[in-house]
Amino acid sequence: MKHFTGISTFILALLLTAPACWALQLGQVPPPVVLSGSLGGCINGKPWNSNDMKGKVSVIFYVAPNDKDLNNAASEALKKAKFPDAQFQTFGMVNVAASWLPKFTIDYDLQQKQKLYPRTIYVRDYKKVLVKDWKIGDNNSDVLAFDKSGKLIFEKDGKLSQADIQNLLKAVSANI
């Protein structure tokens, strides 16, 4: 019985800590991802390649369509900060598979967002590729920031508080 209890405890500990080991961690460079064709891509029809983020500090807003406005305060703060285009970029990525909304509705919403944030590159993820490959939250709003080498320097799932927004701005500023 003691042997069974020890094995059970070990398996339970492994199961509880395993997700943290698999998730994208601060300081880590995520595996390369390409969204094109049936997987998604930029709204201009071009593929999106995560390696293209390198060389600039990058912020990704990865959202379920129903949460598209959840972190507008963070978007506005980044816009107001006026980080130089040569060193900074933002991506608005939509987890299309996380919604029942038709694609034409999502595309319309992306076009409206593009008018508000013309410097942002908008991308569709039709198959939850980033959720699977980067182990980020699903059916949510995830904000990720990367330094110029592609290392994760900020990550938050859900609505950012004012303190979170300030931490995001500090992380970006420190890496410009």
C-alpha positions as CSV (number, residue, x, y, z in Angstrom):
1,M,0.0,0.0,0.0
2,K,2.9,2.4,0.8
3,H,4.3,1.7,-2.6
4,F,1.0,2.6,-4.3
5,T,0.6,5.8,-2.3
6,G,4.2,6.9,-3.2
7,I,3.5,6.2,-6.9
8,S,0.2,8.0,-6.7
9,T,1.8,11.1,-5.1
10,F,4.5,11.1,-7.7
11,I,2.0,11.0,-10.6
12,L,-0.1,13.7,-9.1
13,A,2.9,16.0,-8.6
14,L,4.0,15.3,-12.2
15,L,0.5,16.1,-13.5
16,L,0.2,19.3,-11.5
17,T,3.6,20.7,-12.5
18,A,3.7,19.5,-16.1
19,P,1.6,22.3,-17.7
20,A,3.9,24.9,-16.3
21,C,6.8,23.1,-17.9
22,W,5.1,23.0,-21.3
23,A,3.8,26.6,-21.3
24,L,5.9,29.4,-22.8
25,Q,8.0,30.9,-20.0
26,L,9.6,34.4,-19.6
27,G,13.0,34.5,-21.2
28,Q,12.2,31.7,-23.6
29,V,12.1,32.0,-27.4
30,P,9.0,30.2,-28.7
31,P,9.2,27.7,-31.5
32,P,8.8,29.2,-34.9
33,V,5.3,29.4,-36.3
34,V,4.0,30.1,-39.8
35,L,0.4,30.9,-40.4
36,S,-0.6,30.6,-44.1
37,G,-3.3,29.1,-46.2
38,S,-5.7,27.0,-44.1
39,L,-3.9,27.8,-40.9
40,G,-4.5,31.6,-41.3
41,G,-2.2,34.5,-42.1
42,C,-2.2,38.3,-42.3
43,I,-5.4,40.1,-43.3
44,N,-3.6,41.3,-46.4
45,G,-3.3,37.7,-47.6
46,K,0.4,37.2,-46.8
47,P,1.7,34.5,-44.5
48,W,2.7,35.4,-41.0
49,N,6.0,34.0,-39.7
50,S,7.0,34.4,-36.0
51,N,10.6,34.7,-37.0
52,D,9.7,38.1,-38.7
53,M,9.3,39.5,-35.1
54,K,13.0,39.3,-34.5
55,G,14.9,42.6,-34.8
56,K,12.1,44.6,-33.2
57,V,10.4,44.6,-29.8
58,S,7.1,42.9,-30.6
59,V,3.8,42.8,-28.7
60,I,1.1,40.3,-29.7
61,F,-2.5,40.6,-28.6
62,Y,-3.8,37.0,-29.2
63,V,-7.6,37.2,-28.7
64,A,-10.7,35.2,-29.1
65,P,-13.1,37.3,-31.2
66,N,-15.5,37.7,-28.3
67,D,-12.7,39.3,-26.3
68,K,-11.4,41.6,-29.0
69,D,-11.8,44.8,-27.0
70,L,-10.8,43.4,-23.6
71,N,-7.3,45.0,-23.6
72,N,-8.0,48.1,-25.6
73,A,-6.5,50.1,-22.7
74,A,-3.2,48.4,-23.3
75,S,-3.4,49.0,-27.0
76,E,-4.1,52.7,-26.3
77,A,-1.2,52.9,-23.9
78,L,1.2,51.5,-26.5
79,K,-0.2,53.8,-29.2
80,K,0.2,56.8,-26.8
81,A,3.8,55.8,-26.0
82,K,4.8,56.3,-29.7
83,F,7.6,53.8,-29.7
84,P,9.6,54.1,-33.0
85,D,8.5,52.0,-35.9
86,A,12.1,50.9,-36.6
87,Q,12.3,49.2,-33.2
88,F,8.7,48.3,-32.3
89,Q,5.8,46.5,-33.8
90,T,2.4,45.1,-32.6
91,F,0.3,42.2,-33.9
92,G,-3.4,41.7,-33.4
93,M,-4.0,38.0,-33.7
94,V,-7.4,36.5,-33.8
95,N,-8.0,33.0,-32.6
96,V,-10.8,32.4,-35.2
97,A,-11.4,28.8,-34.0
98,A,-12.4,30.2,-30.6
99,S,-15.6,31.7,-31.9
100,W,-18.9,30.8,-33.5
101,L,-18.8,34.1,-35.4
102,P,-18.6,33.8,-39.2
103,K,-15.3,34.7,-40.8
104,F,-16.7,37.7,-42.7
105,T,-17.8,39.2,-39.4
106,I,-14.4,38.7,-37.9
107,D,-12.7,40.1,-41.0
108,Y,-15.0,43.2,-40.7
109,D,-14.0,43.7,-37.1
110,L,-10.3,43.4,-38.0
111,Q,-10.7,46.0,-40.7
112,Q,-12.3,48.3,-38.1
113,K,-9.4,47.7,-35.7
114,Q,-6.9,48.4,-38.5
115,K,-8.4,51.9,-38.8
116,L,-7.9,52.5,-35.1
117,Y,-4.4,51.0,-35.0
118,P,-2.9,51.4,-38.4
119,R,0.6,50.4,-37.2
120,T,-0.6,47.0,-36.1
121,I,-0.4,44.0,-38.3
122,Y,-3.5,41.9,-38.1
123,V,-3.4,38.1,-38.3
124,R,-5.9,35.3,-38.3
125,D,-5.2,31.9,-36.6
126,Y,-7.8,29.5,-38.0
127,K,-6.6,26.4,-36.2
128,K,-5.4,27.6,-32.8
129,V,-1.8,27.1,-33.9
130,L,-0.3,29.5,-31.3
131,V,-2.5,27.9,-28.6
132,K,-1.1,24.4,-29.5
133,D,2.5,25.3,-30.4
134,W,3.2,28.1,-27.8
135,K,0.8,26.7,-25.1
136,I,-0.9,30.0,-24.5
137,G,-4.4,30.5,-23.3
138,D,-7.4,29.7,-25.4
139,N,-10.8,31.5,-25.6
140,N,-9.2,34.5,-23.9
141,S,-7.1,37.6,-24.5
142,D,-3.4,37.0,-24.2
143,V,-0.8,39.7,-24.3
144,L,2.7,38.7,-25.1
145,A,5.8,40.9,-25.5
146,F,9.1,39.8,-27.0
147,D,12.5,41.4,-27.1
148,K,14.5,41.9,-30.3
149,S,15.9,38.4,-30.1
150,G,12.5,36.9,-29.8
151,K,12.6,36.1,-26.0
152,L,9.4,36.5,-24.1
153,I,9.6,39.5,-21.8
154,F,6.0,39.9,-20.7
155,E,2.9,37.6,-20.7
156,K,-0.6,38.0,-19.3
157,D,-3.8,36.1,-19.9
158,G,-7.0,38.0,-19.5
159,K,-7.7,41.6,-18.8
160,L,-4.6,43.7,-18.0
161,S,-4.9,45.9,-14.9
162,Q,-3.3,49.3,-14.9
163,A,-0.3,47.9,-13.1
164,D,0.0,45.2,-15.8
165,I,-0.2,47.9,-18.5
166,Q,2.6,49.8,-16.8
167,N,4.7,46.6,-16.5
168,L,4.1,46.0,-20.3
169,L,5.2,49.5,-21.1
170,K,8.3,49.1,-18.9
171,A,9.2,45.8,-20.5
172,V,8.9,47.3,-24.0
173,S,10.8,50.5,-23.0
174,A,13.7,48.5,-21.4
175,N,14.2,46.5,-24.6
176,I,13.8,49.3,-27.3
